[in-house]
Amino acid sequence: MGKISKNRKGNLLIESIIALSVATIGILGVLGLLSRSLGINKDVSQKFAATYLAAEGVEVVKSLIDKNFADSDAWNEGIGDCGFPTCDYEVVFNDAALSGFSDHFLNFDSTNGTYSYGDGVPTPFKRKIVITAIDLNGGGDDELKVNSSVTWAVRGGTETVDLEDHFFDWR
């Protein structure tokens, strides 16, 4: 009996080291998953915000077309009339007119939950509205193609959400 217990003296120490190693690897794996999950959550949240910002850009142009109709103005008055077939603009949700594109970052105002180029906390988002006037019949601009793109920096590059809509002179 004395011989068997003599050979097993170091087993408890080895078993403890192995148990601690397995537990450490398990905890590190969980922490790695948690870190990756938080990174993915941030990416999804930014894509979600960028998609809504791009949709808002198209809606601002639609709102200006509707305003022209209500005011009995030409349907595309002040929209896409920069003298070129393609015009670049910046817009915010309550714009009454389009502003030339100047590559500014949008700011988030947490008091009213809006994005603008004025007061607020800087965001990574830039929004560009590209309006292309299209002459379908040879008698004037019958269609406006509106591209609203939002870009932002991510690890290792940039992401872009680009939405397109077409508006027609239906009157």
TABEL-V633439 format. One record per backbone hydrogen bond with DSSP energy under -1.0 kcal/mol. CO is the residue of the C=O (numbers start at 1). NH is the residue of the N-H. If there is no record, write none. Layout:
BEGIN
co: (CO & CO)
nh: (NH & NH)
END
This chain:
BEGIN
co: (1 & 2 & 3 & 8 & 10 & 11 & 12 & 13 & 14 & 15 & 16 & 17 & 18 & 19 & 20 & 21 & 22 & 23 & 24 & 25 & 26 & 27 & 28 & 29 & 30 & 31 & 32 & 33 & 34 & 35 & 36 & 37 & 38 & 39 & 40 & 41 & 42 & 43 & 44 & 45 & 46 & 47 & 48 & 49 & 50 & 51 & 52 & 53 & 54 & 55 & 56 & 57 & 58 & 59 & 60 & 61 & 62 & 63 & 64 & 65 & 66 & 67 & 68 & 69 & 74 & 76 & 85 & 87 & 88 & 89 & 90 & 92 & 99 & 106 & 107 & 108 & 109 & 109 & 114 & 116 & 121 & 125 & 126 & 128 & 129 & 130 & 131 & 132 & 134 & 134 & 142 & 143 & 144 & 145 & 146 & 147 & 148 & 149 & 150 & 151 & 152 & 154 & 157 & 159 & 161 & 163 & 165 & 167 & 168)
nh: (5 & 6 & 7 & 11 & 14 & 15 & 16 & 17 & 18 & 19 & 20 & 21 & 22 & 23 & 24 & 25 & 26 & 27 & 28 & 29 & 30 & 31 & 32 & 33 & 34 & 35 & 36 & 37 & 38 & 39 & 40 & 41 & 42 & 43 & 44 & 45 & 46 & 47 & 48 & 49 & 50 & 51 & 52 & 53 & 54 & 55 & 56 & 57 & 58 & 59 & 60 & 61 & 62 & 63 & 64 & 65 & 66 & 67 & 68 & 69 & 70 & 71 & 73 & 72 & 77 & 79 & 133 & 131 & 101 & 129 & 99 & 95 & 90 & 123 & 116 & 121 & 113 & 114 & 109 & 107 & 108 & 106 & 151 & 149 & 89 & 147 & 87 & 145 & 142 & 143 & 169 & 134 & 167 & 132 & 165 & 130 & 163 & 128 & 161 & 126 & 159 & 157 & 154 & 152 & 150 & 148 & 146 & 144 & 170)
END
